[in-house]
Amino acid sequence: MSLGNDRTRCSGCGMADETWLIGRLSSLERHNRVDSDRASPRRRIVLPVKLVEPAVFAADVILMVGASVLGGVTYSWSFVGNVGDLQLFFGIGVLVSAYCSAFLAARGCYRIKALIHFKRQFKEITAAWLSVFFILMSVAFTLKIAETFSRGSTLTFFVGGWITLLLWRAYVASNLADSLAHGGFAERNVIVIGERAQLSSSAVLRDLRHCGYKPINTFAVTEAEVGTSGMAPSLRSSLNAVIETARHETVDDIFLLIGWDRSRCIQNILNFLSVLPIPVHLVPDQNVARFLGYPLVHVGATWIAELRRAPLTQGERLMKRLLDMILAGAALVLLSPMMLMLACFIKLDSPGPALFRQTRNGFNGKSFSILKFRSMRVLENGPVIQQATRDDPRVTQFGRVLRRTNLDELPQLFNVLRGEMSLVGPRPHAAAHNNEYEQRIATYAFRYHVKPGITGWAQVNGYRGETRTVALMQKRVEYDLWYINNWSIWLDAKVLLRTLALGLQRSAY
């Protein structure tokens, strides 16, 4: 029996992935059913599900090595007149493929759940490709061996290999999704033992067929058989039939569709079937399946379902912090003359300091002082703060220019360098407003899961400036939470570019 070792996998396809595929396959079925009468059947993958991941991995390696050799030969033949050093091109391809494939494998990009999503594949492959080339080029320059490589052939390999991988993964995503939807994988005979309620309402049988598993026999277990403390005679008879079937036909797996709270019954079945050298898999019941749709995490020899992940991993936080420091530092160097000039205009326009400080709540709800160019005649920073409104009389004449062009936000680059803020994230509100909205919006506090930003996903989608109603703030919070749950370095870049494009069009009053 292999219940202890196999309960988190399904012959190479993770059990959590099998559970997740229920909804995915249903949507694929509906989509393909519409076109089934209009298009001829496509030639689909015919191989066991467990071979998909190693097959894609091996193809990646072959394609990367081939792209290196072909790119080097093409460039050398076109500009030098010979095929170049084939051994060098092959070695570079092997090195790049080893690092890149390991990077993708560590990110879970070879699991079926990831392979059918080309958008994710595009992001992961691009990140891996850029990272590997940056690391290898840095090592080459450090060891002073960069002159050994032709810059032309390296650039050809960089562009050609990246495009080749993307085209290959687009093909895999399309054909793999189609094969899952039509049950186009090689068949694997299985026996299913389950409670009547589980068999009648579960989508597992359909999913098994999609993934190439062919139930040659299904045995239903009654409520009375499951609930008894011992082995009911009728259940014993059914299990004898299971053994007889397994001995006379080729059976690859046995699946149990029994509620996980029926531990005594599950153990009795396992003990009875121990005479068979066939793996037994316990399928998540309806109560547990929704939790196993989350990522499975190994803690020593124990596996757990991560019901709520930390907003960003340590690696993601480091990547985001590096981006913040590089861009904020460069912006301060370039914009410091203009910022000094703006400070002088503020002092000439109205009495008071050039900078305005106000207490805001940042990561994990910790307080910090946000910096802004002063655009009002007042310096409110207490328990009661009035929001700025259109044509607010407190705004100075030059302050209107600052707020209309968003230049009043520039000093927050110092907050970014100090680690109190990020370039992109939920906009921090005054502490007095936070106390009010935390009581009126249940999910408001989730905004503290990441550092606040100078700009954010809500702001580039139109939710900026005054929030007259709780409903408007609720929409802003929804966008902030979407950003937190879907963060990527590419999303930050997208927000920054949209902020630059919309900067002169948006008004904060």
Summary of the structure (lengths in Angstrom):
residues: 509
radius of gyration: 29.9
end to end distance: 69.2
largest distance: 95.5
contacts: 1514
relative contact order: 0.07
helix: 59%
strand: 12%
